[in-house]
Amino acid sequence: MRYIVTLTNVSRADSDTLGYRASDLGILKDKGFNVPLSFVVNNEAFQDFLAENHLKAQIDALLKERTPREAYLEIIALFGKSKLNKELEQELLESYESLNIEPGSSASSMVSMGDHQHITLIRSPAYLLDADDDDGIFQNIKGSELLAAALRMTWCSLFSPEMIIQRQKEKINSFNTGVIVQKMRKTKTSVITYSVSEFNERMILVKSFFGLQDYGVNILGKDLYEVDPNSLSIKRGEINNQEFEITSSFDSDELGQKPLLNEGAKQKLNEKMISESARLTKRAKSFIGKDVKMYLCVHDEIINIVQVNRMNFVPRAQTTESDEITMTEDEHGNKKLEHEHEFTAKKAEPKDEKFILPGIISPDEAKEQALKTASHKVFSLEGFEEKKKREEQLASEAAAAECTPAQKVEVIKETSKIDEEIMLEENLLEQVLKIKEITERMEEHALNSNKEAYAKEAKQLREMISRVRKE
């Protein structure tokens, strides 16, 4: 075929024409890794598409006249109305239909399949993308018409503002690209692994979550594990609450978000599969010769490698930020809230912690733990407890003592004042706990590079701190 290369025929030497993602996936396939049935649309198909639809000159003109973001909107329209040539269409259809044929299938089962498979398209340019880049990836595509449309949009994504700016920065004037077309596998749990953790280069990082890969969605609540690459033992683990999963019934052409409810708090992947995911990542790094980020799908304890990205890893100092909120009182008795923000950076030291699964606690226990955390991180509760004791003492004295009506009025006034102060501090404590929750979510958004969600939470945080200061 002129435009299509099967993954079994992709080698390291093809990185210049099929891109790094395709060639690296081909290396792993050749080394015996489980990789879903895949083929690659080569660079010649891309260049012919641009030439036959006269797109290059139009794109260059748009980028000269407009900003990359303004130009991209018109580039999308240009790609949407452009056509694939007949030869490419025919090869694409034949290769797509071949994804129905699993190794070892009988002749009768091949004939009976008939229906087209759901597939994923992944762009693979011949220059390194950021390891966390998941733009230009289309999941759950079914049918020849949607495949052709998705291929055009995958190519189009190479002219997004981010891609234009990256190529300008790296002075890439012309480039080749491939597009991986991959059969989707049934997936119970998705896994993302890093051969080296950003803040601890001695560990492999494993993230796991229920459902399909979250390309462009960024599921929160992934379980996190650090695995020793030598012993493959889990050194640190964190199970988080996942609110929903990305699903496909394989009966429709649309992905859906399924609420997980109580299921989301469970461990997403057992220890055996966590260690195996780390082992595969370690092997992949040795074959490719670079640190890698891998996307895996797990079903019935079978792991498939769906994508591998090279990492441009630079060890960083560990950065930490802390917020301390304290309440003070001036000479006139007015309460004032002070907010201190501290930023520190230091080299991360590996921790040799035992892996302990978090237990399930009741809501009352959770509230008690939150209050304890707030008491030493935010402001002291000692004065709060003293006021409560003083209130109880006054009430007891008022009930037992022989006092005049005027004295009783003074006791009631003092008790009411203490009630107001306690209520104020209870409200402040509630607000501070909410602030703590928001900052924790912001940290997770930052780790996942979710700029939009981070900005939304930051806005809410600013508004809340402003309200607390006024109170």
C-alpha positions, 0 to 999 in steps of 0.5 A: 500500500502507498499510504498505509503501514501496518504496525508490525512493519513500523521500526525505529527508522520510521520515526522521520516519516511516521513520527515518534509515537508510531515508531516507539509503539512499533518497537514495543509491538516487535518486542512482544508487548500487547498492543491493540491491532493498529495501522499508521497513515504515513506522511505521504498521505498528509502531504498529498492531502495538503497539496491536492486541496491547496491548503499549504498556501492558504494556511501560510496566508492565514498565519501571516494575517491573523493570530494563531488562535484566530487563524485556527478557526478558519483552518478547521473550516478548510480541513472540514470541507477538504477531501481525501483522494480516492486511493487513500480512501480505498486503502483506509477502508481496507485497513479499517476492515482488517481490524476486524480480524484478530490473530487466530480467528477462524474463517467463519468468525471473520465472515460473521463479524461484518460490523466495523470496530470502534477505533482511536486516532493518535497524531504522531509528528516527527518531532517531540511533543510534550509527554502530557500532550493529548490533543489531536486524539479521537476516541470511539470513532466508528464507520468509514465516513467518521474515520475520514473526518477524524483523520482530517481533524487529526491532521488539522490539530497540528495547526492548533495555536499550541502546535504553531507556537511550539514549532516557532519556538523550536524553529521547525519550519517543515515537518512530517507526521503519521497518524496511528489508527488503533482498534479500541479494546474493552477496558475496565481500568485505564492506567498512565505510567511515568518511567520517572516521577517528576519529584522523585527520579528513583521511582516509577509513577503509576496512575489508575482510574476506572473507564476509558482513557480521559483524553481531553477530559482530565478525570480527577480522583486517579489513584497514585502509586510510586513503585521501586523500579528494582524490586517493583514493590509499591513504596507509596500509595494514595487511593482517591475518590473518582466521581465518574468514568468515561464509558462506551457501550460499543453500541453507540458512537458517543462516549458517555460519563457514568457516575461511579457513586460509592464505587469511585472510592474503591482501589482501581487496580490491584497490587499485582497489576500495579507492579506489572504496569511498572514492569512494562514501563521499565522494559519500554524505557530500556527498549526505547532508550528514553524515559517514557509516559505510557497509556495502558488499558486493563481488562480481565488482568490483561494489559494492552499498551495503547500509546507511548510518549517520550519524556523530556525529563529534567529533575526539579526541585520539589516546590511546596506552597503553604497558606496560614490564616490567623485571626487577631483582635485589635485594641478596639476588639475588632477581629482581623483575618491575616493570610500568609502565603509561603513558597519553598523549593528543595530537592525531593528526597525519596521516602521509604514508606510502607504501602497502606491502603486507607481505611473507610471512616465514618462522616463523624470521624472525617469531620473530627480529623478535619477539625484536628487538621485545621486546628494546627494548620489554620488557627488555634482552637484553645481560645474557642474551648476556653470560651465554651467552658466559660459559658458553661461556668456562667450558666452554672453560676447563674443557676446556683447563685442568689443574685439580683435581677440586674446581676442576672441581666449582666450574666445573660449579656456576657453569655450572649456575647460569648455565644456570638463569638463562638458562632463567629469562630464556628463560621470562620472555621467552616470557611477555612475548611472550605478554603483548604478543600479548594486549595487541595483541588487546585493542587490536583489540577496543577499536577494534571496541568488542567489550567481551566479547572485551576483558574476556576478554583482560584477564582472561587478561592479569591472570592471566599478569602475576600468574604472571610476578611470582611467578616 
